[in-house]
Every structure is written in structure tokens, then in C-alpha cells.
Amino acid sequence: MSGGLAHTTVLLKEAVEALAIKPDGIYVDGTFGRGGHSAQILERLGGRGTLIALDKDPAAVAAGNAWRDERFHMVHSSFVHIAEILREQGIERVDGILLDLGMSSPQLDDEARGFSFRFDAPLDMRMDTSCGTTAAKWLATVDESLLTEVLFDYGEERFAKQIARSIVAARAIEPIHTTRQLVELVSKAVRTREAGQNPATRTFQAIRIYINQELEELARVLPECVKHLKPGGRLVVISFHSLEDRIVKHYIRDMADGDKLPRNIPVRSSEVPLGKLKLIGRPVHISGAELKANPRARSAVMRVAERSNVS
């Protein structure tokens, strides 16, 4: 089932093992991509197991719809709607949820999607090409102050003000329709950049994150994941930049801490409030061999937590 996938799945073995698959369990792959993780989950499921895969990219959904397995259900949706989807499936709680927050190689390598500065292509950047506003349309009207904020907050771009000013000035002369136009504008505005990094890297990241509401959706789905995990169920999240990882790390830590008591209150250890999650292991990074084979995965970090019995 994994044959023909034009994508190298990151932390494939590690993520699937972290789910601790039960043969008759119910699992959710919240980011199907090209099905690398899903294929491995299905291999470990028995005949009574269930896997629900979600993706908001129509191309990924088309790839999933081609699979023929009664245990597998493909849904065109963002993972932020996981509660509604489980309700429609008649499922209250599941045994594991996997969120791989990275982009797939087909998305990056398809120049028509506009995600990459390597091509001269339409400036789209939508994960779900069936709806929403393209990056080109957003750049045509966005206020300079908001653009500066987006570039700084989501791209951690030091030259956010200069880039925003350059974009606003340029669009007054002609519309910014292509990736090459944007790259050229950013390159002129950015005075210095890390060796080996394209000057537009942070700008493309920031606009993509904002257009697709990636951080907002991640923050919204984490509580839903905890709510819909069975006791002992696993939450596995793979993130690819510090902004995502910070959200995941802080949320898991807060859910693991439970209700905090005032300091110096004498209580028995058995009376200390337990959290809804238990951390499983340490953060996992890719190996040297995987980095060599897939340089795009260099920033990947996986965090794992287990649902406790606390309601």
C-alpha cells in the first residue's frame, strides 16, 4: 500500500511505534499526506481495527481515496474538525492520534501550488485548494502593519518591516502574482541571511502559516485530541519549526502538570492532582542517516504523550 508514494515520511518507524498500536484499536492520522504513516498503522492493525485519515489537501485526499481497505476511512478535512468527524463516525474515543505537521514533498515540488521559491509559479500557498484566499490575493490588500506582524511572528524575520514596506510599495505599481516576484522583492529588502538559506525562506514560511491558519488550528486541535483519547491512548505530534513545537511542548507540559496546588501545602503524594496527560520519553529527533537521506526533515521533532485516567 505504500508503493508509489512520492514522499519520504519523517520518523516513520518511531511515530508508529510510539502509538503502541492495538490490533483492534481505533486510530486517527490527522495529516495523511501520501499515507506513509497510515500504511504502517494499517499493517499493525487487525481485521477489527479502524484507521481514520484526515487531510485538507485535495491531492492527498485523492491519493487516500484510491486505497481499498475496509478498515480505512479517508476524510477531506482539517484535523481541527476531529470532534465532528468522530461524531459522524459514531466514535467517542480513540486509541491514538498522530499529527505530522510537516508539508509533503508533492506539495513543495508541485510548482503550481506556490509553496516553493525554487519555481516561478502562481503565488497560491493554500493547503486546501478548494477554498480560502490565495497568498497573491492576500498580499494585494493586507495592511502593511499586519504584514509586518505576520512576517515577524510567524517567520521570525528580522527584516519584517523592510520586507512589508517593499511589498506594499511594489504592489502599488503592479500586482504580485508569482513566487519569483516575491522572492525578488524580499531579496532586495533583506540585507543579510544565514549561509545557504534563501533570503525569502522566512517570508514564505510566514505567509504560508498565516494563509492556512496553521498555528491557530494546532492550538485548537490539541484539547480535542486529549478529550477524544481513551485512557492509555497515545498522542504523537511531529513538528518542523520552533513555533509549532513550542505550542505542542507547552500544551503537553501543562496537561501533564494537572491542577497546581499552592506552594508549601502539606499533602500526601497520592493526593497530588494528576494531569490528563503523561509524557512518554524525551523529544525524538531524526537520526543522522535519515537526515542524510531527507535533508528537508532536519528540524523535525516528535513528542509523545499518553492519556491518563483523569477525566
Sequence and secondary structure as in RCSB ss.txt:
>XXXX:A:sequence
MSGGLAHTTVLLKEAVEALAIKPDGIYVDGTFGRGGHSAQILERLGGRGTLIALDKDPAAVAAGNAWRDERFHMV
HSSFVHIAEILREQGIERVDGILLDLGMSSPQLDDEARGFSFRFDAPLDMRMDTSCGTTAAKWLATVDESLLTEV
LFDYGEERFAKQIARSIVAARAIEPIHTTRQLVELVSKAVRTREAGQNPATRTFQAIRIYINQELEELARVLPEC
VKHLKPGGRLVVISFHSLEDRIVKHYIRDMADGDKLPRNIPVRSSEVPLGKLKLIGRPVHISGAELKANPRARSA
VMRVAERSNVS
>XXXX:A:secstr
  TT  S  TTHHHHHHHTT  TT EEEES  TTSHHHHHHHHH  TT EEEEEES HHHHHHHHT   TTEEEE
ES GGGHHHHHHHTT S EEEEEEE S  HHHHH GGG   TTS  B    SSTTSS  HHHHHHH  HHHHHHH
HHHHH  TTHHHHHHHHHHHHTTS   BHHHHHHHHHHH     TT  TTHHHHHHHHHHHTTHHHHHHHHHHHH
HHTEEEEEEEEEEE SHHHHHHHHHHHHHHHH S   TT    GGGS   SEEE SS EE  HHHHHH GGGTT 
EEEEEEE S  
